[in-house]
Amino acid sequence: MKQPKMTDVAKLAGVSPTTVSRVINRRGYLSNKTINKVEDAMRQLNYRPNVIAKQLQSQQTKVIGILVPSVANPFFGELTYQLERAFFNAGFKVLIGNAENDVKKERLYLQELLAREVDGLVIATHNHQRQIPEYQNANLPIVSIDRYLRSSIPNISSDNYTGGRLATEELIKRGAKHIIHTDSVRTFNKLDYLRQQAYRDVMKAHGMKPITYSIDFDSEPQKMHRFFKLRIYNSSAT
């Protein structure tokens, strides 16, 4: 079946093709009567505007790219959920990529998002910016979360030291005697290690021995369970 054209919509609605274009792109003054006539004709003909042409005219794709380490992680899963809701309510759709701490995978996702000419990026991945040169050349709005990409890119950061201090103090307040800290075997942003520093400072201030275990957070849950079980058993034995 032949696809309907804008001229077909204009003829059925009794308006000019220019008016149809203005209705689709919401440009200039349009009466509700005209909008209703054009949209009714589009429905009758099952006419779908050319998305690419519309993007070229508006110079917007209304799409935002989001890159996270993994949506399986509870924090990043919730973050992605809230970001998608906020963007959708603002009239944007999102494309989400799980980088999984893999530089090659993150670069492929980033290159694809840039090729699609998204209107902006939210970056919450853990890979170092020097490993991904595309961040230095991307000419579009970018916001990073807890990661420094370059001086011109806004960075939303947590107060890692205060968070680590409050968490450790709360555990001590509740009577915990053996408190351990876990950190990743991977080397990430140096700001992440402020949590460990805060933990160590609070433990020493209370005359307690700080113990940090470096683990692979990308491991299967069963492996992590065995890891902690073994560590706790050894700590109890000593």
CORCORNOR-V919922 format. One line per field, one symbol per residue. phi: phi as a letter, one per 40 degrees, with the letter a starting at -180 (. if undefined). burial: + if it has 16 or more other ideal C-beta (glycine too) atoms within 10 Angstrom, else -. A space follows every 10 residues. Layout:
phi=???
burial=???
This chain:
phi=.cccbccccc cccgbcdccc cccccfbgca cdccdccccc cccccfcbdc ccccccccfa bfbbcbbbca cccdcccccc dccccccccc gbbbbbbccf fbdccccccc ccccccfcca bbbbcbcccc cbcdccbcba cbbbbgbcba ccbdbcbccc cccccccccc ccdcgcbbbb bbbccccbcc ccccccccdc cccccbgbcc bbbcbccccc dccccccccc cccccccc
burial=---+-+-+++ -++-+---++ ++++------ ---+--+++- ++--+-+--- ----+----- +-++++++++ +-+--+--++ --++--+--- -+-++++++- +---+++-++ --++---+++ +++++++-+- -+--+--+-- -++++++-+- --+-+----+ +--++-++-- ++------+- +-+----++- ++++++-+++ -++------+ ----+--+-- ---------- --------
